[in-house]
Amino acid sequence: MFGMNPTEAAPAGRIVKVGIIGCGLVTQVVHIPTLNNISHLFQITHLYDVSQDASKHAQSKIAGNERPKIASSVEELCNAPDVDVVMICSNHSFHAEETEIALKAGKFAFVEKPIALNLHDTDRIIAADDAAGGGKVMIGYMRRYASAFIDAVKEVGTLGEVRYARVRDIIGPNSVFVGQSGTFPRTFEDYSAEDEERLRSKTKSDVEVALREEVGVEVSDGNHMMWETLSMLGSHDLSAMREILGVPEGVVGFSPMNTTGSPFWSAIFKYPSFSVSYESGVDKVPRFDASIEIFGDTKTVKMVIDTPFVKGLPTTMVVKEALEDGSYRESTIRRTYEDPFTLALREMYDWVCGGTVPKTTPRDARRDLEVLGMLMRAIR
């Protein structure tokens, strides 16, 4: 799959028709350019955003002679006969509602991470997927489809006992990377007061349900900010950590970010025979420092991740090991320059056309919210 020639015809000549809900930053910078690049597999046929200007701008960025239609509602897009899969790239507060509409219309639903802000909405998505027959929802954890990550999971299997691990995700402002991406995204302000209030109140309610009812912690400004940040940036790290190491037993300690102090946070996760240090944060230094490093007795495996907003920056696997003759070897493996988003969408194609079940299911994504709950309860 990874060696597919981008100029070859789609398998069996099928082009998957895509409708996109949400025409904001990720759609403009990532999904439209990627789908344009693999137009032998996909065609964008419909767009919807509460901002008409955003929809029109996104429409102008789509390659080909046939421009996609701008739908007047989520329902119109999901019920369009020339849509096979609905890409839900709207605010995460509305993912559950929009996924339900897509599945009831008989479509596949690709949901950008985070799946939702609480277990209640996540369980709505799981229930809707089950009602549709199962296997109709894929969550967009692109890091877990990176070739280096897949290689690292296999390599960690050769370590024997895992002794320690580090998960790190410290980045500068996304605007720096986006501004150098060559995609020239735009933001718009033609939102109605009703739409703005709906988003504000739904987000507030979602976080309160998560913190007060599901986790059992105080609904403070600091906890609200920490929960939203962990749901977005943190879900990348926690999802990858779970696949490569499993679900932790608990949290030894958690130092959160706060509303007036450090924009960094750190934690120690407890596993049966080892611990994992997790550190993350966002500052103003224009660099992307993200990795997962696993230590065994004679070998260390590290996956190194660069910003996903600039194409052509590869993920790599670094292996450090002691050889039998006592010497030391360090190897850097770059299997492909193909970016994780492209690899994830190739997986989406196989899912829609070939009946494969993606590993990033709603039930899988639910575990991230459970780990978030572990972190927040450790604050107490």
Residue pairs with C-beta under 8 A, 6 or more apart in sequence:
1 346
1 350
2 147
2 335
2 336
2 338
2 343
4 346
6 37
6 38
6 40
7 40
8 40
9 40
10 40
10 41
10 349
11 353
12 353
14 353
15 40
15 41
15 42
15 43
16 41
16 42
16 43
16 84
16 85
16 348
16 349
16 352
16 353
17 42
17 43
17 45
17 82
17 83
17 84
17 85
18 35
18 42
18 43
18 44
18 45
18 46
18 83
18 84
18 85
18 86
18 87
19 44
19 45
19 46
19 47
19 48
19 71
19 77
19 78
19 80
19 83
19 85
19 86
19 87
19 107
20 27
20 31
20 32
20 44
20 46
20 47
20 48
20 58
20 86
20 87
20 89
21 48
21 49
21 74
21 77
21 86
21 87
21 88
21 89
21 90
21 98
22 48
22 49
22 88
22 89
22 90
22 91
22 112
23 47
23 48
23 49
23 51
23 54
23 55
23 57
23 58
23 89
24 49
24 54
24 89
24 90
24 187
25 178
25 185
25 187
26 89
26 112
27 58
27 87
27 89
28 57
28 58
28 61
28 183
28 185
28 186
29 178
29 181
29 183
29 185
29 309
30 308
30 309
30 341
31 87
31 89
31 341
32 44
32 58
32 61
32 62
33 61
33 183
33 311
34 339
34 341
34 342
34 345
35 42
35 44
35 62
35 345
36 61
36 62
36 63
37 342
38 342
38 345
38 346
39 63
39 64
41 345
41 346
41 349
42 345
42 349
43 64
43 66
44 62
44 68
45 68
45 69
45 80
45 82
45 83
46 68
46 69
46 70
46 71
46 77
46 80
46 82
46 83
47 55
47 58
47 59
47 68
47 69
47 70
47 71
47 77
48 55
48 70
48 71
48 72
48 73
48 74
48 76
48 77
49 55
49 58
49 90
50 191
50 192
50 195
51 188
51 189
51 190
51 191
52 70
52 190
53 188
53 190
54 186
54 187
54 188
54 190
55 70
56 70
57 186
57 188
59 67
59 68
59 70
61 183
62 68
69 80
71 77
71 80
74 98
74 101
75 101
75 105
77 83
77 86
78 86
78 98
78 101
78 102
78 104
78 105
78 107
79 105
83 107
84 107
84 108
84 352
85 107
85 108
85 109
85 110
85 348
85 352
86 98
86 102
86 107
86 108
86 109
86 110
87 110
87 112
88 95
88 98
88 99
88 102
88 109
88 110
88 111
88 112
89 112
90 98
91 199
91 203
92 112
92 114
92 115
92 116
92 117
92 231
92 232
93 116
93 117
93 121
93 199
93 202
93 203
93 206
94 199
94 202
95 111
95 112
95 115
95 116
95 121
95 125
96 116
96 121
96 122
96 124
96 125
96 128
98 109
99 109
99 111
99 124
99 125
99 128
99 129
99 137
100 124
100 125
100 128
102 108
102 109
103 109
103 128
103 129
103 131
103 132
103 136
103 137
104 128
104 132
106 132
107 136
108 136
108 137
108 138
108 351
108 352
109 136
109 137
109 138
110 137
110 138
110 140
110 348
111 125
111 137
111 138
111 139
111 140
111 362
112 139
112 140
113 139
113 140
113 141
113 232
113 235
113 236
113 239
113 365
114 231
114 232
114 235
114 365
114 368
115 121
115 122
115 125
115 139
115 362
115 365
115 366
115 368
115 369
116 122
116 124
116 125
116 206
116 369
117 203
117 206
117 207
117 210
117 227
117 228
117 231
118 206
118 207
118 209
118 210
118 214
118 369
119 210
119 214
119 366
119 369
119 370
120 209
120 214
121 206
122 362
122 365
122 366
122 369
123 366
125 137
125 362
126 362
126 363
126 366
128 137
129 135
129 136
129 137
129 361
129 362
135 351
135 357
135 361
137 361
137 362
138 347
138 348
138 351
138 358
138 360
138 361
139 358
139 360
139 361
139 362
139 364
139 365
140 344
140 360
141 235
141 236
141 239
141 240
141 344
141 360
141 365
142 308
142 340
142 341
142 343
142 344
143 149
143 236
143 239
143 240
143 305
143 315
143 340
144 239
144 240
144 243
144 359
144 360
145 340
145 343
145 344
145 347
146 303
146 305
146 315
146 340
146 343
147 315
147 335
147 336
147 338
147 343
148 303
148 304
148 305
148 314
148 315
148 316
148 317
148 333
148 334
148 335
149 240
149 243
149 244
149 303
149 315
149 340
151 317
151 333
151 335
152 244
152 292
152 294
152 301
152 302
152 303
152 317
153 243
153 244
155 299
155 301
155 317
155 319
156 162
156 244
156 245
156 294
156 301
158 299
159 294
159 296
159 297
159 299
159 301
160 296
160 297
160 298
161 273
161 274
161 296
161 297
162 245
162 271
162 273
162 274
162 294
162 295
162 296
163 274
163 295
163 296
163 297
164 274
164 275
164 276
164 277
164 294
164 295
165 241
165 245
165 274
165 275
165 276
165 277
165 292
165 293
165 294
165 295
166 276
166 277
166 278
166 279
166 291
166 292
166 293
167 237
167 240
167 241
167 276
167 277
167 278
167 279
167 280
167 291
167 292
168 278
168 279
168 280
168 289
168 290
168 291
168 292
168 293
169 233
169 234
169 236
169 237
169 279
169 280
169 289
169 290
170 264
170 279
170 280
170 281
170 282
170 283
170 289
170 290
171 233
171 282
171 287
171 288
171 289
171 290
171 307
172 282
172 283
172 284
172 285
172 286
172 287
172 288
173 282
173 284
173 286
174 307
174 309
176 286
177 286
177 288
177 307
177 309
177 310
178 185
178 309
180 310
181 309
181 310
181 311
203 228
207 219
207 224
207 227
207 228
208 219
210 227
210 369
210 373
211 217
211 218
211 219
211 223
211 224
211 227
211 376
212 219
214 369
214 373
215 372
215 373
215 376
215 377
216 377
217 223
217 376
217 377
217 379
217 380
221 259
222 256
222 257
222 258
222 259
223 256
223 376
223 379
225 257
225 258
225 259
226 256
226 257
226 258
226 265
226 376
227 372
227 376
229 257
229 265
230 238
230 265
230 372
230 375
231 369
231 372
233 280
233 282
234 280
234 372
235 365
235 368
235 372
236 290
237 278
237 280
237 290
237 292
238 368
238 371
238 372
239 360
239 364
239 365
239 368
240 292
240 303
241 269
241 276
241 278
241 292
242 364
242 367
242 368
242 371
243 359
244 292
244 294
245 271
245 276
245 294
246 271
247 367
247 370
247 371
248 269
248 270
248 271
248 276
248 371
248 374
249 270
249 271
249 272
250 269
250 270
250 374
251 267
251 268
251 269
251 270
251 374
251 375
251 377
251 378
252 267
252 268
252 269
252 270
252 275
252 378
253 267
253 268
253 378
254 265
254 266
254 267
254 375
254 376
254 378
254 379
255 265
255 266
255 267
256 265
256 375
256 379
257 263
257 264
257 265
257 281
262 281
263 281
263 282
263 283
264 279
264 280
264 281
264 283
265 279
265 280
265 281
266 277
266 278
266 279
266 280
267 277
267 278
267 375
267 378
268 275
268 276
268 277
268 278
269 275
269 276
269 278
269 374
288 305
288 306
288 307
290 304
290 305
290 306
291 302
291 303
291 304
291 305
292 302
292 303
293 300
293 301
293 302
293 303
294 300
294 301
294 302
298 321
298 322
299 319
299 320
299 321
299 322
300 319
300 320
300 321
301 317
301 318
301 319
302 317
302 318
302 319
302 320
303 315
303 316
303 317
303 318
304 315
304 316
304 317
304 318
305 315
306 313
306 314
306 315
307 313
308 339
308 340
308 341
311 339
312 337
312 339
313 339
314 334
314 336
314 337
314 339
315 334
315 340
316 332
316 333
316 334
317 332
317 333
318 330
318 331
318 332
318 333
319 329
319 330
319 331
319 333
320 328
320 329
320 330
321 328
321 329
321 330
322 328
323 329
347 356
347 358
348 358
350 356
351 357
351 358
